[in-house]
Amino acid sequence: MGLALLTGAFLAWRRKFRAHAWCQSVVVLLNAVLVALVMLPSFHRQVWPRIPLKLGKSYFGLATAHAALGAVVECGALYILLAAGTAVMPEKLRLTRRRDDPAGGLAYSDQRALEIGMALATNPEILLLDEPTAGMSREESAYTVALIRAVTEGKTLLVVEHDMSVVFTLCDQISVLVYGEIIASGEPEGVRVNPKVQEAYLGEEVPT
């Protein structure tokens, strides 16, 4: 158990937060199982009735100190787990300097970044975003697109978006809908040169 705690501390130090979280979670789970199945029944049956007779014995004090130290270590491990998680997310979202500000006081693009962070909190394999850059200026849109690319690396991203520049930047597979009908599907370059897509979304008239 001590080795697992040291391993967790090392992983946190190396900023491998996901591995650290798994390690600490396993430690807590094993401890809970051990207490529930072995220690608690034994304590209730053998130790609890004798406590009044043993309070003055030195070895009882040593055992109590050992149990208290174990509880402190477990609480410390949980604190490290929570602190690591709450420290890394603002950094990934580029919100470190605003981490103590109320959400309602954030700029619009920062609020959208916070929403993306909330969606990522459960570590999903698939992230669904509906018009993530709607209502943003060009600078805010570029910031948000770069953020999405960074935080969704290694995940599946499904985006509904009308801004074709955003779609072409984020997606490696695109389906284009017009009035509920798919008019084109494929890789960005193929979709970009599709006459129907150019006429419907890119503002270019195609000669007939």
C-alpha positions in Angstrom: 0.0 0.0 0.0 2.8 2.3 0.9 4.5 1.6 -2.5 1.3 2.5 -4.3 1.1 5.8 -2.5 4.7 6.6 -3.3 4.0 5.6 -6.9 1.1 8.0 -7.0 3.2 10.8 -5.6 5.8 10.2 -8.2 3.3 10.2 -11.1 1.8 13.5 -9.8 5.3 15.0 -9.6 5.9 13.9 -13.3 2.5 15.5 -14.2 1.1 12.2 -15.3 -2.2 13.1 -13.7 -4.4 10.5 -15.3 -2.1 7.6 -14.2 -1.9 9.3 -10.8 -5.7 9.4 -10.5 -6.0 5.7 -11.4 -3.2 4.7 -8.9 -4.8 6.7 -6.0 -8.3 5.5 -6.8 -7.1 1.8 -6.7 -5.4 2.5 -3.3 -8.6 4.0 -1.9 -10.7 1.1 -3.3 -8.4 -1.6 -1.9 -8.4 0.0 1.5 -12.2 0.2 1.5 -12.5 -3.4 0.6 -9.9 -4.4 3.2 -11.6 -2.5 5.9 -15.1 -3.7 5.0 -14.2 -7.4 4.6 -11.5 -8.0 7.1 -10.8 -5.3 9.6 -14.2 -4.0 10.5 -15.7 -7.4 11.5 -12.6 -8.4 13.4 -12.6 -5.0 15.2 -16.2 -5.3 16.2 -15.9 -8.9 17.4 -12.5 -8.9 19.2 -11.3 -5.3 19.8 -14.3 -3.2 20.6 -15.4 -5.2 23.8 -11.9 -5.0 25.2 -11.2 -1.3 24.6 -12.1 -0.2 28.2 -9.5 -2.7 29.6 -6.7 -1.8 27.1 -6.7 1.9 27.2 -3.8 2.1 29.6 -1.6 -0.3 27.7 1.3 1.1 25.6 0.8 -1.3 22.7 -2.8 -0.1 22.3 -1.6 3.5 22.0 0.9 2.4 19.3 -1.8 0.7 17.4 -4.0 3.7 17.7 -1.2 6.0 16.5 -0.7 3.6 13.5 -4.4 3.8 12.6 -4.4 7.6 12.9 -1.3 7.9 10.7 -2.9 5.7 8.1 -6.0 7.9 8.1 -3.9 11.0 7.7 -2.0 9.4 4.7 -5.3 8.4 3.0 -6.7 11.9 3.5 -3.4 13.3 2.1 -3.6 11.0 -0.9 -7.2 12.1 -1.6 -6.2 15.7 -1.3 -3.3 15.2 -3.8 -5.7 13.6 -6.2 -8.2 16.4 -6.0 -5.6 19.1 -6.0 -3.9 17.7 -9.1 -7.2 17.4 -11.0 -8.3 21.0 -10.2 -4.9 22.4 -11.0 -4.4 20.7 -14.4 -7.8 21.6 -15.9 -7.5 25.4 -15.8 -4.1 25.1 -17.3 -5.4 22.9 -20.2 -8.3 25.4 -20.7 -5.9 28.4 -20.6 -7.9 29.8 -17.7 -5.2 29.7 -15.0 -5.2 33.5 -14.5 -9.0 33.5 -14.2 -9.4 30.4 -12.0 -10.7 32.3 -9.0 -13.1 34.5 -11.0 -16.9 33.8 -11.0 -18.0 32.1 -14.2 -20.5 34.9 -14.8 -17.6 37.5 -15.0 -15.6 35.6 -17.7 -15.4 36.8 -21.3 -17.7 34.9 -23.7 -14.9 32.9 -25.2 -13.6 32.0 -21.7 -17.2 30.9 -20.7 -17.3 28.6 -23.7 -13.8 27.2 -22.7 -15.2 26.6 -19.2 -18.2 24.7 -20.8 -15.8 22.5 -22.8 -13.8 21.9 -19.6 -17.0 20.8 -17.8 -17.7 18.4 -20.6 -14.2 17.0 -20.4 -14.4 16.5 -16.6 -15.7 13.0 -16.9 -12.9 12.1 -19.4 -15.3 11.1 -22.3 -14.1 9.2 -25.3 -16.5 11.2 -27.5 -17.1 15.0 -27.2 -20.1 16.5 -28.9 -20.0 20.3 -29.6 -22.9 22.4 -31.0 -21.6 25.5 -32.7 -18.7 26.1 -30.3 -17.7 29.4 -31.9 -21.2 30.9 -32.4 -21.3 34.6 -31.5 -17.5 35.0 -31.3 -15.2 37.5 -32.9 -12.6 36.2 -35.3 -9.9 36.4 -32.6 -12.1 34.6 -30.1 -13.0 31.9 -32.7 -9.4 31.3 -33.5 -8.6 31.0 -29.8 -11.5 28.5 -29.2 -10.6 26.4 -32.2 -7.0 26.1 -31.1 -8.2 25.2 -27.6 -10.6 22.5 -28.9 -7.8 21.0 -31.0 -5.5 20.8 -27.9 -7.9 19.4 -25.3 -9.6 16.8 -27.6 -6.3 15.2 -28.8 -6.8 11.5 -28.7 -10.6 11.8 -28.5 -13.4 11.5 -31.0 -14.9 15.0 -31.7 -18.3 15.5 -33.3 -19.1 19.1 -34.2 -22.2 20.8 -35.5 -21.0 24.1 -37.0 -22.0 26.6 -39.7 -18.6 28.3 -39.9 -16.9 26.3 -42.6 -13.4 27.6 -41.7 -13.9 26.2 -38.3 -15.1 22.9 -39.7 -12.2 22.6 -42.1 -9.7 23.3 -39.3 -11.1 20.9 -36.7 -12.4 17.9 -38.7 -10.9 15.2 -40.8 -14.3 13.8 -41.9 -17.1 16.2 -42.9 -20.8 15.7 -43.7 -22.6 18.8 -45.2 -26.4 19.2 -44.7 -28.7 21.5 -46.5 -32.3 21.5 -45.4 -31.8 18.2 -43.5 -30.3 16.4 -46.5 -26.6 15.3 -46.7 -25.2 16.8 -50.0 -21.6 15.8 -49.4 -19.4 13.6 -47.2 -15.7 12.9 -47.0 -12.4 14.5 -46.2 -12.0 18.3 -46.1 -10.3 18.8 -49.4 -12.9 16.7 -51.2 -15.8 18.6 -49.5 -14.2 22.0 -50.2 -14.2 21.5 -54.0 -17.7 20.0 -54.1 -19.9 22.2 -56.3 -23.0 21.8 -54.1 -21.0 22.7 -51.0 -19.5 25.8 -52.7 -22.9 27.0 -53.8 -24.6 26.4 -50.4 -22.0 27.4 -47.9 -18.9 28.9 -49.4 -20.8 31.6 -51.3 -19.5 30.7 -54.8 -21.8 30.3 -57.7 -21.1 27.2 -59.8 -21.4 27.6 -63.6 -24.2 25.5 -65.1 
